[in-house]
Amino acid sequence: MNKNMKGNSTASVLISIVILILVIFGIYYWAKNSKNPSTVEEPTSSEEEARTPGEPMVASKDASFISQSTAVLNGDVSPNGVQTSYWYEYGLTESFGSFTSPQLIGGGYVTYSAPASVLSLKANTTYHYRLAAQNQFGKVYGNTESFKTASTASTPPVSYLPPTVQTKDAAVIKQNSATLNAVVNPRGAPTFYWFEYGKNFGLGNTTPTASLVSSNANTTVSSALLGLESDTTYYYRVNAQNAYGTVNGNISIFVTQPVNPPTPPRGTAPNAVTNTASSITSSGATLNGEVNPNGSATTYYFEYGKSTLFGLFTLDQKTSETSAGNGTTLSKVSKSVTDLDNDSTFYYRLVSKSNFGTTYGAIYSFTTSRK
């Protein structure tokens, strides 16, 4: 009897110890893993990976608008957060041998269609192709697909008319918001458009895509941005795409309002308007613009720089600074630049300065010819 009582007592003690250990462990685990309701919840690892820039993702798709001599190659590209270019390799075998011109599709984490037209094909012939894309993190290739050109002239050749675009001045600019504006001409085909924006030339953020019906009219489009930082310079441009290609607008800037705006100086900063470059050769070009000094002594110069294949660029060169006078109307100005690389894309903008401020024109681009 005593032995039984002693055994029961020992078992009770062991059970009590186990329960005590479980309680202590439970308190420790709760304290370690409970969330402080005053802190912002950190994103999960999968969310972080989804927003981490990297090499683009691509997928080749079926060709369309196939005629005796033309076709539109299709696919999807996700830039994966940074500026990305795409192109197609195609040919009579899976060794390809021909390439479409690279097209800049922008940045962001959205998946875009990536059309490109190919011309001068042989009738009644099978062609193989694949989509390729590249950004600063690497180059990737899509799956290989094929199509066969028509044997008769029943299907008309591709007309090859991508849309035209022009980025316009932002409006309704506040501390944390602004409205981006542009003009898009669909060129007779259903067209999608979107804006890219960011705090540097790399842009990096995108608005949702919107659509325009088939027309040949210049159409004003806009998109509202929210959640911006105050007193911050933002760069932006419009992009558009129809079944025949992707186009990029000029890059413009706006500055959000400061929280406590300073007292403005007595006077008006000069105006600077960048215009299309002219006299483009394999090694040079003439940069054009217009300056309004707004009544104060003003100087101007052009900033310019070369683009990489995937659209990254820096305006790391500048022309000499020249007087624009002190008039009150827009006057044409220009500068010639030389010693440029052939068959390369350059970005540029006009800058005007006076005692009342510095103004930057929109960023335009041109491509030098081949030698």
C-alpha atoms as a printed R data frame, in Angstrom:
    type eleno elety resid chain resno       x      y        z
1   ATOM     1    CA   MET     A     1   0.000  0.000    0.000
2   ATOM     2    CA   ASN     A     2   2.779  2.367    0.857
3   ATOM     3    CA   LYS     A     3   4.584  1.409   -2.337
4   ATOM     4    CA   ASN     A     4   1.477  2.235   -4.389
5   ATOM     5    CA   MET     A     5   1.001  5.567   -2.652
6   ATOM     6    CA   LYS     A     6   4.666  6.371   -3.224
7   ATOM     7    CA   GLY     A     7   4.393  5.485   -6.926
8   ATOM     8    CA   ASN     A     8   1.290  7.605   -7.350
9   ATOM     9    CA   SER     A     9   3.000 10.520   -5.639
10  ATOM    10    CA   THR     A    10   6.016 10.234   -7.947
11  ATOM    11    CA   ALA     A    11   3.784 10.132  -11.019
12  ATOM    12    CA   SER     A    12   1.878 13.214   -9.842
13  ATOM    13    CA   VAL     A    13   5.112 15.112   -9.375
14  ATOM    14    CA   LEU     A    14   6.300 14.170  -12.875
15  ATOM    15    CA   ILE     A    15   2.982 15.219  -14.412
16  ATOM    16    CA   SER     A    16   3.142 18.547  -12.563
17  ATOM    17    CA   ILE     A    17   6.668 19.162  -13.833
18  ATOM    18    CA   VAL     A    18   5.632 18.393  -17.435
19  ATOM    19    CA   ILE     A    19   2.628 20.728  -17.180
20  ATOM    20    CA   LEU     A    20   4.817 23.481  -15.709
21  ATOM    21    CA   ILE     A    21   7.323 23.108  -18.570
22  ATOM    22    CA   LEU     A    22   4.525 23.283  -21.164
23  ATOM    23    CA   VAL     A    23   3.079 26.408  -19.553
24  ATOM    24    CA   ILE     A    24   6.481 28.128  -19.450
25  ATOM    25    CA   PHE     A    25   7.162 27.171  -23.087
26  ATOM    26    CA   GLY     A    26   3.731 28.427  -24.148
27  ATOM    27    CA   ILE     A    27   4.266 31.797  -22.460
28  ATOM    28    CA   TYR     A    28   7.708 32.122  -24.078
29  ATOM    29    CA   TYR     A    29   6.380 31.200  -27.527
30  ATOM    30    CA   TRP     A    30   3.451 33.641  -27.256
31  ATOM    31    CA   ALA     A    31   5.719 36.479  -26.115
32  ATOM    32    CA   LYS     A    32   8.170 35.841  -28.940
33  ATOM    33    CA   ASN     A    33   5.640 35.563  -31.739
34  ATOM    34    CA   SER     A    34   2.851 37.925  -30.739
35  ATOM    35    CA   LYS     A    35   2.550 41.005  -32.985
36  ATOM    36    CA   ASN     A    36   2.717 44.510  -31.602
37  ATOM    37    CA   PRO     A    37  -0.422 46.140  -33.004
38  ATOM    38    CA   SER     A    38   1.384 49.479  -33.292
39  ATOM    39    CA   THR     A    39   3.926 48.127  -35.816
40  ATOM    40    CA   VAL     A    40   3.444 47.611  -39.558
41  ATOM    41    CA   GLU     A    41   3.323 43.962  -40.574
42  ATOM    42    CA   GLU     A    42   6.386 42.978  -42.579
43  ATOM    43    CA   PRO     A    43   5.735 41.457  -46.016
44  ATOM    44    CA   THR     A    44   6.114 37.747  -46.384
45  ATOM    45    CA   SER     A    45   9.123 36.350  -48.193
46  ATOM    46    CA   SER     A    46   6.965 35.540  -51.228
47  ATOM    47    CA   GLU     A    47   5.753 39.143  -51.383
48  ATOM    48    CA   GLU     A    48   9.321 40.409  -51.128
49  ATOM    49    CA   GLU     A    49  10.436 38.087  -53.930
50  ATOM    50    CA   ALA     A    50   7.562 39.310  -56.110
51  ATOM    51    CA   ARG     A    51   8.877 42.873  -55.758
52  ATOM    52    CA   THR     A    52  12.578 42.103  -56.112
53  ATOM    53    CA   PRO     A    53  13.994 43.268  -59.475
54  ATOM    54    CA   GLY     A    54  15.517 40.567  -61.630
55  ATOM    55    CA   GLU     A    55  15.895 39.285  -65.169
56  ATOM    56    CA   PRO     A    56  12.736 39.502  -67.310
57  ATOM    57    CA   MET     A    57  10.286 36.669  -67.863
58  ATOM    58    CA   VAL     A    58   9.107 35.855  -71.402
59  ATOM    59    CA   ALA     A    59   6.810 33.491  -73.274
60  ATOM    60    CA   SER     A    60   6.530 33.112  -77.059
61  ATOM    61    CA   LYS     A    61   2.961 32.869  -78.416
62  ATOM    62    CA   ASP     A    62   1.272 32.108  -81.747
63  ATOM    63    CA   ALA     A    63   1.982 34.385  -84.703
64  ATOM    64    CA   SER     A    64  -0.868 36.394  -86.239
65  ATOM    65    CA   PHE     A    65  -1.756 38.431  -89.351
66  ATOM    66    CA   ILE     A    66   0.141 35.918  -91.497
67  ATOM    67    CA   SER     A    67   0.302 36.688  -95.217
68  ATOM    68    CA   GLN     A    68   2.539 35.554  -98.081
69  ATOM    69    CA   SER     A    69   5.324 37.916  -97.037
70  ATOM    70    CA   THR     A    70   4.581 39.245  -93.538
71  ATOM    71    CA   ALA     A    71   3.534 38.165  -90.048
72  ATOM    72    CA   VAL     A    72   3.220 39.535  -86.535
73  ATOM    73    CA   LEU     A    73   5.166 37.598  -83.908
74  ATOM    74    CA   ASN     A    74   3.605 37.566  -80.447
75  ATOM    75    CA   GLY     A    75   4.641 36.883  -76.889
76  ATOM    76    CA   ASP     A    76   4.491 38.166  -73.326
77  ATOM    77    CA   VAL     A    77   7.194 40.010  -71.378
78  ATOM    78    CA   SER     A    78   7.371 40.833  -67.673
79  ATOM    79    CA   PRO     A    79  10.170 43.414  -67.163
80  ATOM    80    CA   ASN     A    80  10.505 42.357  -63.528
81  ATOM    81    CA   GLY     A    81  11.035 45.833  -62.124
82  ATOM    82    CA   VAL     A    82  13.579 47.480  -64.447
83  ATOM    83    CA   GLN     A    83  13.770 48.849  -67.976
84  ATOM    84    CA   THR     A    84  13.609 45.969  -70.457
85  ATOM    85    CA   SER     A    85  13.910 45.554  -74.230
86  ATOM    86    CA   TYR     A    86  12.504 42.716  -76.305
87  ATOM    87    CA   TRP     A    87  13.054 41.377  -79.816
88  ATOM    88    CA   TYR     A    88  12.482 38.202  -81.838
89  ATOM    89    CA   GLU     A    89  14.903 35.779  -83.430
90  ATOM    90    CA   TYR     A    90  13.455 34.046  -86.499
91  ATOM    91    CA   GLY     A    91  14.472 32.045  -89.543
92  ATOM    92    CA   LEU     A    92  13.949 28.931  -91.662
93  ATOM    93    CA   THR     A    93  15.461 26.670  -88.975
94  ATOM    94    CA   GLU     A    94  15.688 26.692  -85.199
95  ATOM    95    CA   SER     A    95  19.086 28.312  -85.604
96  ATOM    96    CA   PHE     A    96  17.089 31.438  -86.614
97  ATOM    97    CA   GLY     A    97  19.584 33.930  -88.126
98  ATOM    98    CA   SER     A    98  17.321 37.005  -88.400
99  ATOM    99    CA   PHE     A    99  16.287 39.489  -85.713
100 ATOM   100    CA   THR     A   100  13.641 42.167  -85.276
101 ATOM   101    CA   SER     A   101  14.701 45.572  -83.956
102 ATOM   102    CA   PRO     A   102  14.767 45.806  -80.128
103 ATOM   103    CA   GLN     A   103  11.722 47.518  -78.642
104 ATOM   104    CA   LEU     A   104  11.765 49.084  -75.181
105 ATOM   105    CA   ILE     A   105   8.754 47.911  -73.171
106 ATOM   106    CA   GLY     A   106   9.611 49.728  -69.928
107 ATOM   107    CA   GLY     A   107   9.798 48.521  -66.342
108 ATOM   108    CA   GLY     A   108   7.410 47.513  -63.584
109 ATOM   109    CA   TYR     A   109   6.088 44.115  -62.612
110 ATOM   110    CA   VAL     A   110   3.212 43.873  -65.080
111 ATOM   111    CA   THR     A   111   3.144 41.340  -67.935
112 ATOM   112    CA   TYR     A   112   2.817 43.041  -71.328
113 ATOM   113    CA   SER     A   113   2.122 41.761  -74.814
114 ATOM   114    CA   ALA     A   114   5.193 42.043  -77.022
115 ATOM   115    CA   PRO     A   115   4.264 42.183  -80.735
116 ATOM   116    CA   ALA     A   116   6.700 42.714  -83.605
117 ATOM   117    CA   SER     A   117   6.179 42.622  -87.363
118 ATOM   118    CA   VAL     A   118   8.435 40.715  -89.752
119 ATOM   119    CA   LEU     A   119   8.521 41.554  -93.465
120 ATOM   120    CA   SER     A   120   9.963 40.216  -96.730
121 ATOM   121    CA   LEU     A   121   9.172 36.572  -95.967
122 ATOM   122    CA   LYS     A   122   8.943 33.757  -98.521
123 ATOM   123    CA   ALA     A   123   5.491 32.472  -99.469
124 ATOM   124    CA   ASN     A   124   4.335 29.009  -98.405
125 ATOM   125    CA   THR     A   125   7.333 28.639  -96.077
126 ATOM   126    CA   THR     A   126   7.670 27.530  -92.464
127 ATOM   127    CA   TYR     A   127   9.478 29.946  -90.131
128 ATOM   128    CA   HIS     A   128  10.710 29.316  -86.596
129 ATOM   129    CA   TYR     A   129  10.929 32.078  -83.984
130 ATOM   130    CA   ARG     A   130  11.368 32.830  -80.301
131 ATOM   131    CA   LEU     A   131  10.976 35.894  -78.096
132 ATOM   132    CA   ALA     A   132  14.036 37.328  -76.329
133 ATOM   133    CA   ALA     A   133  14.250 40.041  -73.655
134 ATOM   134    CA   GLN     A   134  17.044 41.706  -71.729
135 ATOM   135    CA   ASN     A   135  17.473 44.042  -68.794
136 ATOM   136    CA   GLN     A   136  20.392 44.874  -66.502
137 ATOM   137    CA   PHE     A   137  20.001 41.533  -64.718
138 ATOM   138    CA   GLY     A   138  20.265 39.315  -67.764
139 ATOM   139    CA   LYS     A   139  18.976 38.042  -71.102
140 ATOM   140    CA   VAL     A   140  16.280 35.366  -71.431
141 ATOM   141    CA   TYR     A   141  14.662 33.453  -74.314
142 ATOM   142    CA   GLY     A   142  11.151 32.146  -74.755
143 ATOM   143    CA   ASN     A   143  10.019 28.837  -76.205
144 ATOM   144    CA   THR     A   144  10.490 28.231  -79.945
145 ATOM   145    CA   GLU     A   145   7.322 28.441  -82.073
146 ATOM   146    CA   SER     A   146   6.656 28.243  -85.816
147 ATOM   147    CA   PHE     A   147   4.248 29.452  -88.493
148 ATOM   148    CA   LYS     A   148   3.789 28.965  -92.227
149 ATOM   149    CA   THR     A   149   3.306 31.873  -94.610
150 ATOM   150    CA   ALA     A   150   0.311 31.879  -96.946
151 ATOM   151    CA   SER     A   151   0.596 30.347 -100.408
152 ATOM   152    CA   THR     A   152  -1.824 32.830 -102.011
153 ATOM   153    CA   ALA     A   153  -2.395 36.537 -101.815
154 ATOM   154    CA   SER     A   154  -5.755 36.142 -100.070
155 ATOM   155    CA   THR     A   155  -4.371 37.638  -96.838
156 ATOM   156    CA   PRO     A   156  -3.033 41.203  -97.208
157 ATOM   157    CA   PRO     A   157   0.457 41.985  -95.863
158 ATOM   158    CA   VAL     A   158   0.824 43.639  -92.457
159 ATOM   159    CA   SER     A   159   0.455 47.412  -92.733
160 ATOM   160    CA   TYR     A   160   2.890 47.953  -89.840
161 ATOM   161    CA   LEU     A   161   1.481 51.050  -88.156
162 ATOM   162    CA   PRO     A   162   2.303 51.158  -84.454
163 ATOM   163    CA   PRO     A   163   0.684 53.980  -82.447
164 ATOM   164    CA   THR     A   164   2.201 57.418  -81.962
165 ATOM   165    CA   VAL     A   165   2.508 59.060  -78.550
166 ATOM   166    CA   GLN     A   166   3.520 62.314  -76.904
167 ATOM   167    CA   THR     A   167   3.957 62.856  -73.170
168 ATOM   168    CA   LYS     A   168   2.358 66.114  -72.001
169 ATOM   169    CA   ASP     A   169   2.698 68.262  -68.863
170 ATOM   170    CA   ALA     A   170   1.422 66.831  -65.587
171 ATOM   171    CA   ALA     A   171  -1.478 68.642  -63.911
172 ATOM   172    CA   VAL     A   172  -3.195 69.009  -60.522
173 ATOM   173    CA   ILE     A   173   0.170 68.557  -58.794
174 ATOM   174    CA   LYS     A   174  -0.164 68.386  -54.994
175 ATOM   175    CA   GLN     A   175   2.014 67.180  -52.110
176 ATOM   176    CA   ASN     A   176   1.199 63.509  -52.628
177 ATOM   177    CA   SER     A   177  -0.580 63.270  -55.987
178 ATOM   178    CA   ALA     A   178  -0.548 64.378  -59.614
179 ATOM   179    CA   THR     A   179  -2.290 63.657  -62.906
180 ATOM   180    CA   LEU     A   180  -0.180 62.484  -65.852
181 ATOM   181    CA   ASN     A   181  -1.285 63.491  -69.355
182 ATOM   182    CA   ALA     A   182  -0.410 62.406  -72.877
183 ATOM   183    CA   VAL     A   183  -1.665 62.214  -76.446
184 ATOM   184    CA   VAL     A   184  -1.994 58.817  -78.159
185 ATOM   185    CA   ASN     A   185  -2.927 58.057  -81.775
186 ATOM   186    CA   PRO     A   186  -3.924 54.356  -82.200
187 ATOM   187    CA   ARG     A   187  -3.131 54.494  -85.946
188 ATOM   188    CA   GLY     A   188  -6.196 52.468  -86.864
189 ATOM   189    CA   ALA     A   189  -5.832 49.535  -84.446
190 ATOM   190    CA   PRO     A   190  -7.051 48.800  -80.899
191 ATOM   191    CA   THR     A   191  -4.366 50.222  -78.609
192 ATOM   192    CA   PHE     A   192  -3.295 49.914  -74.989
193 ATOM   193    CA   TYR     A   193  -1.414 52.659  -73.157
194 ATOM   194    CA   TRP     A   194   0.177 53.104  -69.740
195 ATOM   195    CA   PHE     A   195   2.468 55.525  -67.920
196 ATOM   196    CA   GLU     A   196   5.825 54.803  -66.324
197 ATOM   197    CA   TYR     A   197   7.085 57.006  -63.512
198 ATOM   198    CA   GLY     A   198   9.742 57.158  -60.813
199 ATOM   199    CA   LYS     A   199  12.251 59.335  -58.996
200 ATOM   200    CA   ASN     A   200  15.026 58.838  -61.561
201 ATOM   201    CA   PHE     A   201  15.568 58.061  -65.245
202 ATOM   202    CA   GLY     A   202  14.970 54.371  -64.583
203 ATOM   203    CA   LEU     A   203  11.289 55.121  -63.816
204 ATOM   204    CA   GLY     A   204  10.344 51.685  -62.402
205 ATOM   205    CA   ASN     A   205   6.655 52.181  -61.551
206 ATOM   206    CA   THR     A   206   3.696 51.762  -63.908
207 ATOM   207    CA   THR     A   207   0.059 52.743  -63.965
208 ATOM   208    CA   PRO     A   208  -2.578 50.171  -64.946
209 ATOM   209    CA   THR     A   209  -2.992 49.729  -68.708
210 ATOM   210    CA   ALA     A   210  -5.983 51.367  -70.369
211 ATOM   211    CA   SER     A   211  -7.410 50.864  -73.863
212 ATOM   212    CA   LEU     A   212  -8.383 52.987  -76.842
213 ATOM   213    CA   VAL     A   213 -10.635 51.899  -79.688
214 ATOM   214    CA   SER     A   214  -9.446 51.791  -83.287
215 ATOM   215    CA   SER     A   215  -9.072 55.285  -84.726
216 ATOM   216    CA   ASN     A   216  -6.616 57.571  -86.463
217 ATOM   217    CA   ALA     A   217  -7.257 60.502  -84.132
218 ATOM   218    CA   ASN     A   218  -4.944 62.058  -81.575
219 ATOM   219    CA   THR     A   219  -6.591 61.267  -78.247
220 ATOM   220    CA   THR     A   220  -5.831 62.938  -74.912
221 ATOM   221    CA   VAL     A   221  -5.325 60.395  -72.104
222 ATOM   222    CA   SER     A   222  -4.487 60.757  -68.419
223 ATOM   223    CA   SER     A   223  -3.840 58.783  -65.252
224 ATOM   224    CA   ALA     A   224  -3.899 59.904  -61.603
225 ATOM   225    CA   LEU     A   225  -1.005 59.084  -59.273
226 ATOM   226    CA   LEU     A   226  -1.491 58.829  -55.508
227 ATOM   227    CA   GLY     A   227   0.840 58.152  -52.586
228 ATOM   228    CA   LEU     A   228   3.711 60.302  -53.883
229 ATOM   229    CA   GLU     A   229   6.368 61.890  -51.695
230 ATOM   230    CA   SER     A   230   6.145 65.633  -51.119
231 ATOM   231    CA   ASP     A   231   8.732 68.057  -52.507
232 ATOM   232    CA   THR     A   232  10.095 65.360  -54.838
233 ATOM   233    CA   THR     A   233  11.005 65.328  -58.526
234 ATOM   234    CA   TYR     A   234   9.289 62.600  -60.551
235 ATOM   235    CA   TYR     A   235  10.108 61.476  -64.097
236 ATOM   236    CA   TYR     A   236   7.398 59.997  -66.304
237 ATOM   237    CA   ARG     A   237   6.441 59.041  -69.845
238 ATOM   238    CA   VAL     A   238   3.608 57.398  -71.745
239 ATOM   239    CA   ASN     A   239   3.953 54.062  -73.565
240 ATOM   240    CA   ALA     A   240   1.478 52.626  -76.073
241 ATOM   241    CA   GLN     A   241   1.086 49.396  -77.982
242 ATOM   242    CA   ASN     A   242  -1.091 47.932  -80.705
243 ATOM   243    CA   ALA     A   243  -0.794 44.683  -82.647
244 ATOM   244    CA   TYR     A   244   2.135 46.050  -84.669
245 ATOM   245    CA   GLY     A   245   4.522 47.327  -82.006
246 ATOM   246    CA   THR     A   246   5.358 49.227  -78.832
247 ATOM   247    CA   VAL     A   247   6.302 52.921  -78.657
248 ATOM   248    CA   ASN     A   248   7.654 55.153  -75.876
249 ATOM   249    CA   GLY     A   249   6.922 58.819  -75.294
250 ATOM   250    CA   ASN     A   250   9.369 61.539  -74.318
251 ATOM   251    CA   ILE     A   251  10.244 61.727  -70.599
252 ATOM   252    CA   SER     A   252   8.909 64.736  -68.673
253 ATOM   253    CA   ILE     A   253   9.218 65.761  -65.037
254 ATOM   254    CA   PHE     A   254   7.117 67.336  -62.317
255 ATOM   255    CA   VAL     A   255   7.839 68.302  -58.706
256 ATOM   256    CA   THR     A   256   5.320 67.602  -55.954
257 ATOM   257    CA   GLN     A   257   4.399 70.428  -53.600
258 ATOM   258    CA   PRO     A   258   6.431 70.848  -50.390
259 ATOM   259    CA   VAL     A   259   4.765 70.551  -46.996
260 ATOM   260    CA   ASN     A   260   5.736 74.130  -46.142
261 ATOM   261    CA   PRO     A   261   6.210 75.976  -49.435
262 ATOM   262    CA   PRO     A   262   8.974 78.605  -49.331
263 ATOM   263    CA   THR     A   263   8.349 82.203  -50.287
264 ATOM   264    CA   PRO     A   264   8.918 82.373  -54.045
265 ATOM   265    CA   PRO     A   265  11.486 84.852  -55.362
266 ATOM   266    CA   ARG     A   266  10.217 87.993  -57.075
267 ATOM   267    CA   GLY     A   267  10.442 86.929  -60.670
268 ATOM   268    CA   THR     A   268   9.691 84.058  -62.986
269 ATOM   269    CA   ALA     A   269  11.995 81.202  -63.883
270 ATOM   270    CA   PRO     A   270  12.702 80.842  -67.621
271 ATOM   271    CA   ASN     A   271  10.852 78.351  -69.812
272 ATOM   272    CA   ALA     A   272  12.628 75.501  -71.603
273 ATOM   273    CA   VAL     A   273  11.011 73.436  -74.378
274 ATOM   274    CA   THR     A   274  12.890 70.510  -75.900
275 ATOM   275    CA   ASN     A   275  12.222 69.916  -79.606
276 ATOM   276    CA   THR     A   276  13.034 67.109  -82.042
277 ATOM   277    CA   ALA     A   277  16.689 66.683  -83.020
278 ATOM   278    CA   SER     A   278  17.716 67.306  -86.642
279 ATOM   279    CA   SER     A   279  20.667 66.754  -88.995
280 ATOM   280    CA   ILE     A   280  21.231 63.297  -87.529
281 ATOM   281    CA   THR     A   281  24.206 61.409  -88.952
282 ATOM   282    CA   SER     A   282  26.206 58.379  -87.869
283 ATOM   283    CA   SER     A   283  28.310 60.502  -85.500
284 ATOM   284    CA   GLY     A   284  26.423 63.709  -84.767
285 ATOM   285    CA   ALA     A   285  23.135 65.593  -84.483
286 ATOM   286    CA   THR     A   286  21.677 69.035  -83.873
287 ATOM   287    CA   LEU     A   287  19.729 69.366  -80.619
288 ATOM   288    CA   ASN     A   288  16.859 71.867  -80.797
289 ATOM   289    CA   GLY     A   289  14.621 73.672  -78.352
290 ATOM   290    CA   GLU     A   290  13.023 76.964  -77.340
291 ATOM   291    CA   VAL     A   291  13.775 79.280  -74.403
292 ATOM   292    CA   ASN     A   292  11.721 82.111  -72.903
293 ATOM   293    CA   PRO     A   293  13.885 84.120  -70.453
294 ATOM   294    CA   ASN     A   294  10.739 85.717  -68.969
295 ATOM   295    CA   GLY     A   295  12.487 89.080  -68.703
296 ATOM   296    CA   SER     A   296  15.635 87.990  -66.840
297 ATOM   297    CA   ALA     A   297  19.154 87.275  -68.071
298 ATOM   298    CA   THR     A   298  19.109 83.577  -68.975
299 ATOM   299    CA   THR     A   299  21.541 80.942  -70.192
300 ATOM   300    CA   TYR     A   300  20.833 77.543  -71.708
301 ATOM   301    CA   TYR     A   301  22.540 74.251  -72.522
302 ATOM   302    CA   PHE     A   302  21.630 70.704  -73.531
303 ATOM   303    CA   GLU     A   303  22.251 67.589  -71.447
304 ATOM   304    CA   TYR     A   304  22.616 64.308  -73.332
305 ATOM   305    CA   GLY     A   305  23.710 60.717  -72.892
306 ATOM   306    CA   LYS     A   306  23.685 57.304  -74.526
307 ATOM   307    CA   SER     A   307  21.090 54.601  -73.882
308 ATOM   308    CA   THR     A   308  21.815 50.922  -73.343
309 ATOM   309    CA   LEU     A   309  19.897 48.157  -75.121
310 ATOM   310    CA   PHE     A   310  17.409 47.934  -72.264
311 ATOM   311    CA   GLY     A   311  16.727 51.666  -72.002
312 ATOM   312    CA   LEU     A   312  18.934 52.758  -69.099
313 ATOM   313    CA   PHE     A   313  20.704 56.055  -69.654
314 ATOM   314    CA   THR     A   314  22.377 58.961  -67.901
315 ATOM   315    CA   LEU     A   315  22.574 62.533  -69.162
316 ATOM   316    CA   ASP     A   316  26.279 62.654  -68.379
317 ATOM   317    CA   GLN     A   317  27.350 65.064  -71.115
318 ATOM   318    CA   LYS     A   318  26.413 68.690  -71.760
319 ATOM   319    CA   THR     A   319  26.949 71.342  -74.367
320 ATOM   320    CA   SER     A   320  28.481 74.718  -73.609
321 ATOM   321    CA   GLU     A   321  26.315 77.195  -71.688
322 ATOM   322    CA   THR     A   322  25.112 80.038  -73.918
323 ATOM   323    CA   SER     A   323  23.205 83.271  -73.316
324 ATOM   324    CA   ALA     A   324  19.533 83.296  -74.281
325 ATOM   325    CA   GLY     A   325  19.152 87.032  -73.550
326 ATOM   326    CA   ASN     A   326  16.432 88.541  -71.369
327 ATOM   327    CA   GLY     A   327  13.438 88.628  -73.681
328 ATOM   328    CA   THR     A   328   9.846 87.669  -72.931
329 ATOM   329    CA   THR     A   329   8.993 85.292  -75.792
330 ATOM   330    CA   LEU     A   330  10.053 81.810  -76.855
331 ATOM   331    CA   SER     A   331  13.113 81.835  -79.097
332 ATOM   332    CA   LYS     A   332  14.583 78.877  -80.966
333 ATOM   333    CA   VAL     A   333  17.967 77.602  -79.761
334 ATOM   334    CA   SER     A   334  20.152 74.727  -80.939
335 ATOM   335    CA   LYS     A   335  23.489 73.038  -80.355
336 ATOM   336    CA   SER     A   336  25.428 70.547  -82.461
337 ATOM   337    CA   VAL     A   337  26.908 67.449  -80.806
338 ATOM   338    CA   THR     A   338  29.598 65.327  -82.433
339 ATOM   339    CA   ASP     A   339  31.756 62.239  -81.821
340 ATOM   340    CA   LEU     A   340  28.682 60.103  -81.151
341 ATOM   341    CA   ASP     A   341  28.602 56.329  -81.557
342 ATOM   342    CA   ASN     A   342  26.883 55.157  -84.724
343 ATOM   343    CA   ASP     A   343  23.646 53.156  -84.669
344 ATOM   344    CA   SER     A   344  23.000 54.197  -81.039
345 ATOM   345    CA   THR     A   345  20.128 55.828  -79.175
346 ATOM   346    CA   PHE     A   346  20.816 59.070  -77.303
347 ATOM   347    CA   TYR     A   347  18.558 60.935  -74.857
348 ATOM   348    CA   TYR     A   348  18.699 64.712  -74.387
349 ATOM   349    CA   ARG     A   349  16.906 67.710  -72.870
350 ATOM   350    CA   LEU     A   350  17.165 71.493  -72.855
351 ATOM   351    CA   VAL     A   351  18.018 73.317  -69.602
352 ATOM   352    CA   SER     A   352  17.549 77.062  -69.004
353 ATOM   353    CA   LYS     A   353  18.830 79.040  -65.995
354 ATOM   354    CA   SER     A   354  18.345 82.497  -64.506
355 ATOM   355    CA   ASN     A   355  18.494 84.060  -61.038
356 ATOM   356    CA   PHE     A   356  14.893 82.943  -60.565
357 ATOM   357    CA   GLY     A   357  15.388 79.247  -61.144
358 ATOM   358    CA   THR     A   358  16.419 76.394  -63.427
359 ATOM   359    CA   THR     A   359  13.945 74.780  -65.816
360 ATOM   360    CA   TYR     A   360  14.337 71.367  -67.481
361 ATOM   361    CA   GLY     A   361  12.656 70.543  -70.766
362 ATOM   362    CA   ALA     A   362  11.217 67.138  -71.597
363 ATOM   363    CA   ILE     A   363  13.660 64.340  -72.441
364 ATOM   364    CA   TYR     A   364  13.644 63.324  -76.107
365 ATOM   365    CA   SER     A   365  15.681 60.718  -77.948
366 ATOM   366    CA   PHE     A   366  17.211 60.126  -81.373
367 ATOM   367    CA   THR     A   367  19.158 57.286  -82.981
368 ATOM   368    CA   THR     A   368  22.302 57.848  -84.999
369 ATOM   369    CA   SER     A   369  22.512 56.166  -88.387
370 ATOM   370    CA   ARG     A   370  24.770 53.277  -89.299
371 ATOM   371    CA   LYS     A   371  28.067 53.998  -91.025
